[in-house]
Amino acid sequence: MGAEAIRVQCGALYELGLAGKLKHFTLHPDKLEKAADEVVATIRETYPDLAVPPHSRWRHFVLDRRDRWEEHAAKLGVSAQERARLECELAIVSVLLDAGAGPLWTYKDPDSGAEFARSEGLALASLDMFMAGAFSGGKGPGTDAAALAAFSAEALAGGFQVTEDNPLEGLEGRASLIAALGKAVAAQPAVFGDAPRLGHIADHLAGLAGEDGLEAETILGVILETLSPIWGEDRPKLDGISLGDCWAHPQAPAPGLVPFHKLSQWLSYSLIEPMQRAGVPVTGLDRLTGLAEYRNGGLFLDAGVIALRHPKEAAVPHAPESPLIVEWRALTVVLLDKVADLVRKRLKLSAEELPLAAVLEGGTWATGRRLARQKRPGGTPPIAILSTGTVF
């Protein structure tokens, strides 16, 4: 169930919202103009030249105006092809460790002594572990299938500086994803090679490029197919294949499932730049959807575009499979497309000049974080979420 299925199934719940038939949310499209104004304000402040980069993991490696990955890469002295392999490995591992950290966790940068939280802290911690050989069995930057398969929560806790006073939400779930990733790499020689290596996905993707380049949907398709074994047994299955970030909802059209693939699409966005730097153009970026996570979803709640029918439900923690969370995320996907159109009109930019990936980065994610900080101490999400470390 790829990007088109995401839009179709989410769109069906959106139409029910317009008709006032959703159980948990009401929809107020007249407030979408206000949300667009907030996003435009964020873009103009952060990118006054309107040269907005795409939303990807690479943005989070830039801390205090230092591109930490680029600093490391400049010293490696490897070919463009090998750099693409390393970047794909770093992106995949880092994104799979990128679920919400929770409000209490921080990472102290060993280099500068500065402390970083949430996405930036998770990015730097994963980069430091990657460069130290934590995913390669001590062989230096990169990954090794066996080392990934043996990865433990204890190793993650040590690398991420987790203690009783510095707890990280979803620690076990994150570590299990990395271990499952190693097993998936070893089991798929057609993609990862006879001497299995995660970075060989860069070679595989390059081989799928056509005359015009590599379709972004092709990247997503490879991710969904090759990484399907890493998701737990609790995820819905279709023809025996785990669907990952895809959940049942009683009002969804047949087959009654709503796919989101947040981490898979976040990962697909994050593989675009490594492929482009390796000389492989990537096309069709807007065919991927917006990311159904709590910053983008929080933007629409905090801007009043959607509202809980029963506001007290916001304080009760909800699991990813709960109908309330599925509704929230489905509305978010559709509203991201709609707000992107409004933002482009205000900035007088085309979809080619400001693709959805740039609207997310410029953008909706940062605006969601800003509004959360204005409305709640610590910038917590507007709805309490039970995080397993494998969805958000």
Secondary structure, DSSP 8 states (H G I E B T S, - for coil): --HHHHHHHHHHHHHHHHTT--SSEEE-GGGHHHHHHHHHHHHHHH-TT------SGGGGGEETTEEHHHHHHHHH---HHHHHHHHHHHHHHHHHT-S---SS-EEE-TTT--EEEHHHHHHHHHHHHHHTTTTTTSSSSS--HHHHHT--HHHHHHHTT-BTTB--TTHHHHHHHHHHHHHHHHT-HHHHTTTT-GGGHHHHHHHT-BTTBEEHHHHHHHHHHHHGGGS-TTS-EETTEE-SSEEE-TTS-TT-EEE--HHHHHHHHHHHHHHHHTT--EE-GGGS----SHHHHHHHHHTTSEEESSGGGGGS-B-TTSHHHHHHHHHHHHHHHHHHHHHHHHHT--TTTS-HHHHIIIIIHHHHHHHHHHHSGGG--SS-B---SS--
